[in-house]
C-alpha cells in the first residue's frame, strides 16, 4: 500500500479537521499546522503549532516538517477575513493576508517540493473563496484569495512535469467559525443569505471536504490548474453576499 502524508494548514477544526479525519480513514498520516491545539485527536495526527502570519516561524516549521515527513499532499486551508470598507482598508491588511494566504503557502511548498519531485507525485490544494469574484468589505481578503488562483495556475504549469497537480477549492458561504464571525449564527441575516443562494442553503464543512478529496485522489492526475467553486451556485448569478 502506498503511504501518503498530508500537510493541512488550519487542520485543527472546521474544514481542515473534517478533511484530515477523512484522509486518516483512508490510511494517510496528517500533519496539521495551526495556532491552537486541534479539536480532535488520532494516532496518525501530528500537530505543529505555528502562526502562519509569522514568516520566520513558517520557514522553521516547514523545514522541521520536511525533515521528519515525506509530504505528498499540501492543503493550504487556513484563512482569515479581516473585513472593512475601502475607506478603512490599509496596506497592512494586504500585507498580513498576503503572508497568510500566499506567502505561507509558498514557503511550505518549497519545503515539501524536494520529496514530491523525488517521488514524481504530489497534490497541492488551496482553500480559495467565492469572494475572489468580489464582495463588499473584503478588500484584502478578496485580493489575496484572487491571488491564490493566479499562483496556483502558475504552479500547475511548472510542476505538471513532476506529477504534481495544483488546484483550488473556492467555497461560498459555509457554516464555519470564519463565517459566523461575520454573520451571527442563527440570525435573520444568516437565514436571508441562505435563501438567496441558488440551492437554497448554506454550505457545510462536508461539502467543501468532498471537493478536496477529489483533488487529493492519486487517480485524479489529469486535473490541474483548476478552480472549483463550491458555492451552491453563488458564482453563477448576481447574488450579493
C-alpha positions as CSV (number, residue, x, y, z in Angstrom):
1,X,0.0,0.0,0.0
2,X,1.3,3.4,-1.0
3,X,1.8,5.7,2.0
4,X,0.7,9.3,1.8
5,X,1.2,12.2,4.2
6,X,-1.0,15.3,4.0
7,X,0.1,18.7,5.4
8,X,-3.0,20.7,6.2
9,X,-2.9,24.3,7.4
10,X,-5.8,25.1,9.7
11,X,-6.3,21.4,10.3
12,X,-7.4,21.9,14.0
13,X,-11.1,22.5,13.3
14,X,-13.7,23.1,10.6
15,X,-12.9,22.2,7.0
16,X,-9.3,21.2,7.8
17,X,-10.3,18.9,10.6
18,X,-13.0,17.2,8.6
19,X,-10.6,16.6,5.7
20,X,-7.9,15.4,8.0
21,X,-10.1,12.9,9.6
22,X,-11.3,11.6,6.3
23,X,-7.8,11.3,4.9
24,X,-6.7,9.4,8.0
25,X,-9.6,6.9,7.5
26,X,-8.0,6.4,4.0
27,X,-4.7,5.5,5.6
28,X,-2.9,8.9,5.4
29,X,-0.8,10.5,8.0
30,X,-1.9,14.1,8.6
31,X,0.3,16.9,9.8
32,X,-1.8,19.9,11.0
33,X,-0.5,23.4,11.3
34,X,-2.5,25.8,13.4
35,X,-2.1,28.4,16.1
36,X,-4.2,26.3,18.6
37,X,-4.4,22.7,19.6
38,X,-6.7,20.5,17.4
39,X,-10.2,19.9,18.5
40,X,-9.7,16.3,17.5
41,X,-7.1,13.6,18.0
42,X,-5.8,10.5,16.3
43,X,-2.7,8.3,16.4
44,X,-1.9,9.4,12.8
45,X,-2.4,13.1,13.5
46,X,0.7,15.2,14.1
47,X,0.1,18.8,15.3
48,X,2.6,21.6,14.7
49,X,1.7,24.9,16.5
50,X,2.6,27.9,14.3
51,X,1.3,31.3,13.5
52,X,1.1,31.5,9.7
53,X,1.3,35.3,9.9
54,X,4.9,34.9,11.1
55,X,7.0,34.3,8.0
56,X,10.1,33.2,10.0
57,X,8.0,30.7,12.1
58,X,6.5,29.2,8.9
59,X,10.0,28.8,7.5
60,X,11.2,27.0,10.6
61,X,8.1,24.8,10.8
62,X,8.3,23.9,7.1
63,X,11.9,22.8,7.5
64,X,11.2,20.7,10.5
65,X,8.2,19.0,8.9
66,X,10.1,18.3,5.7
67,X,12.9,16.7,7.7
68,X,10.5,14.4,9.5
69,X,7.9,13.6,6.9
70,X,7.8,12.9,3.1
71,X,4.8,15.2,2.4
72,X,2.7,14.0,-0.6
73,X,-0.3,16.3,-0.2
74,X,-0.2,20.0,0.8
75,X,-3.6,21.6,1.6
76,X,-3.4,25.3,2.4
77,X,-6.7,25.6,4.1
78,X,-6.1,28.3,6.8
79,X,-7.5,31.7,6.2
80,X,-8.8,34.9,7.8
81,X,-11.2,37.6,6.6
82,X,-10.4,41.0,8.3
83,X,-13.5,42.8,6.9
84,X,-13.7,46.5,6.5
85,X,-14.9,49.1,4.0
86,X,-12.5,50.5,1.5
87,X,-12.2,53.8,3.5
88,X,-10.8,51.8,6.4
89,X,-8.7,49.3,4.5
90,X,-4.9,49.6,4.9
91,X,-1.8,48.3,3.2
92,X,-1.1,46.4,6.5
93,X,-4.3,44.4,5.8
94,X,-3.0,43.5,2.4
95,X,0.5,42.6,3.7
96,X,-0.9,40.4,6.5
97,X,-3.3,38.4,4.4
98,X,-0.7,38.1,1.6
99,X,1.6,36.4,4.1
100,X,-1.2,34.2,5.4
101,X,-2.9,33.2,2.1
102,X,0.1,33.3,-0.3
103,X,3.4,33.7,1.5
104,X,3.0,30.8,3.9
105,X,1.8,28.5,1.1
106,X,4.9,29.4,-1.0
107,X,7.2,28.6,2.0
108,X,5.5,25.3,2.8
109,X,5.5,24.2,-0.8
110,X,9.2,25.0,-1.2
111,X,9.9,22.8,1.9
112,X,7.8,19.9,0.5
113,X,8.9,20.1,-3.1
114,X,12.1,18.0,-2.9
115,X,10.3,14.9,-1.7
116,X,7.4,15.4,-4.1
117,X,9.8,15.8,-7.0
118,X,11.8,12.7,-5.9
119,X,8.6,10.7,-5.8
120,X,7.3,12.3,-9.0
121,X,4.0,12.7,-7.3
122,X,2.2,15.4,-5.4
123,X,-1.1,17.1,-4.7
124,X,-1.2,20.8,-3.8
125,X,-4.5,22.4,-2.9
126,X,-5.7,25.8,-1.8
127,X,-8.9,26.8,0.0
128,X,-9.9,29.8,-2.0
129,X,-13.1,31.7,-1.9
130,X,-16.0,32.8,-4.0
131,X,-15.1,36.3,-2.6
132,X,-12.3,36.3,-5.2
133,X,-15.1,37.5,-7.5
134,X,-15.8,40.5,-5.3
135,X,-17.7,41.0,-2.0
136,X,-18.2,44.3,-0.1
137,X,-15.9,44.9,2.9
138,X,-13.3,42.3,1.5
139,X,-10.5,44.4,0.0
140,X,-7.6,42.4,1.4
141,X,-9.4,39.1,1.6
142,X,-10.7,39.2,-2.0
143,X,-7.4,40.4,-3.3
144,X,-5.4,37.7,-1.7
145,X,-7.9,34.9,-2.5
146,X,-7.9,36.0,-6.1
147,X,-4.1,35.9,-6.0
148,X,-4.3,32.3,-4.9
149,X,-5.9,31.4,-8.3
150,X,-3.1,33.0,-10.3
151,X,-0.4,31.5,-8.2
152,X,-2.0,28.0,-8.4
153,X,-2.2,28.2,-12.1
154,X,1.4,29.1,-12.4
155,X,2.5,26.3,-10.0
156,X,0.3,23.9,-12.0
157,X,2.3,24.7,-15.2
158,X,5.7,24.5,-13.5
159,X,5.0,21.3,-11.6
160,X,3.0,19.2,-14.0
161,X,6.1,17.5,-15.5
162,X,6.8,16.2,-12.0
163,X,3.5,14.5,-11.5
164,X,2.3,17.3,-9.1
165,X,-1.1,18.8,-9.5
166,X,-2.2,22.2,-8.1
167,X,-5.9,23.1,-7.7
168,X,-8.2,25.5,-5.8
169,X,-11.4,24.8,-4.0
170,X,-13.3,28.1,-3.7
171,X,-16.2,27.9,-1.2
172,X,-19.2,30.2,-1.0
173,X,-20.9,30.9,2.4
174,X,-20.1,27.9,4.6
175,X,-21.0,27.2,8.2
176,X,-17.7,27.7,9.9
177,X,-16.3,30.0,12.6
178,X,-15.0,32.4,10.0
179,X,-18.5,32.8,8.5
180,X,-20.1,33.2,11.9
181,X,-17.5,35.8,12.9
182,X,-19.1,38.0,10.2
183,X,-22.7,36.9,10.2
184,X,-24.2,35.9,13.6
185,X,-25.1,32.3,13.9
186,X,-28.9,31.7,13.8
187,X,-29.5,35.4,12.8
188,X,-32.1,36.7,10.4
189,X,-29.2,37.8,8.2
190,X,-27.9,34.2,8.0
191,X,-31.4,32.9,7.1
192,X,-31.8,35.6,4.4
193,X,-28.4,34.8,2.9
194,X,-29.3,31.1,2.7
195,X,-32.5,31.9,0.8
196,X,-30.6,33.9,-1.7
197,X,-28.1,31.1,-2.6
198,X,-29.5,29.4,-5.7
199,X,-29.6,25.9,-4.0
200,X,-31.4,27.5,-1.0
201,X,-29.0,26.7,1.8
202,X,-25.6,27.5,3.2
203,X,-22.7,25.2,2.6
204,X,-21.4,22.7,5.1
205,X,-17.9,21.6,6.1
206,X,-18.6,18.3,4.4
207,X,-19.5,20.0,1.1
208,X,-16.0,21.5,1.0
209,X,-14.0,18.5,2.1
210,X,-15.8,16.4,-0.5
211,X,-14.2,18.7,-3.2
212,X,-10.8,18.5,-1.6
213,X,-11.0,14.7,-1.5
214,X,-11.5,14.7,-5.3
215,X,-8.3,16.7,-5.8
216,X,-6.4,14.6,-3.2
217,X,-7.1,11.4,-5.1
218,X,-3.9,9.9,-6.6
219,X,-6.0,8.8,-9.6
220,X,-7.0,12.4,-10.5
221,X,-3.7,13.3,-12.0
222,X,-5.2,14.8,-15.2
223,X,-6.9,17.7,-13.4
224,X,-4.6,20.6,-12.6
225,X,-4.6,24.4,-12.5
226,X,-8.4,24.4,-11.9
227,X,-10.6,26.4,-9.5
228,X,-13.7,24.6,-8.4
229,X,-16.4,26.9,-6.9
230,X,-18.3,25.0,-4.2
231,X,-20.9,27.8,-3.6
232,X,-24.4,26.5,-4.2
233,X,-24.5,28.4,-7.5
234,X,-23.4,31.7,-6.0
235,X,-20.6,32.2,-8.5
236,X,-23.1,31.8,-11.4
237,X,-25.6,34.5,-10.8
238,X,-25.6,38.0,-9.3
239,X,-26.2,37.0,-5.7
240,X,-24.9,39.6,-3.2
241,X,-23.3,38.3,-0.1
